[in-house]
Amino acid sequence: MANSAEKVVVAALKTITGLKIYPDVAPSGAAGPYVTYQAVGGQDVNGLDGPADLENQRMQINVWSGTRLETSQTMRAARTALVEADGIPIGAAVSQYEEDTKLYGSRLDFSVWFRP
């Protein structure tokens, strides 16, 4: 089976004990801490010779939990795990709060290179 940026991200995040991981959105009522991830772009690597054997995907990681401190700590752990998996952070984490769920969030994009 071909490799993908999603596989790289999930494998890296699975190294964080007890962390729940969901593509795109978490189920309604999910308790934190958890992470959602989604593809949000990337670099086109096709050249004049055709498709390259290396692809790129920009992946957004969103951490959610009940406190700002726990969210910050979980994002730090996620960032470390993804950097160790050769993910490249793009910028710095952005904080947020969801009034509907009463959860604190943090999001950060990573550039992920992989061989399909």
C-alpha angles and dihedrals in degrees: 000000000000121000120243141186088250091059091050092050096045093047091051094046092048087069088071107089116239096001116141114218126200133176113238100335137013121238115269111276095017111161120227152279093067139131131223122194135190141170112256103174135294143192122302108232101183112125136185089279092057132255118357123231089239124066134192132214129180107222125194116213118200120191120198132186143139098265136041090232094053091046091051092048092048092048090051089052091047091049091050092048093049094046089051087053088054095259112150116219114229107212122321134305119282119215125220142166127215112213092194095057098025088228128139115227141195127188133194133171123224132194107227122192119196143161112244 
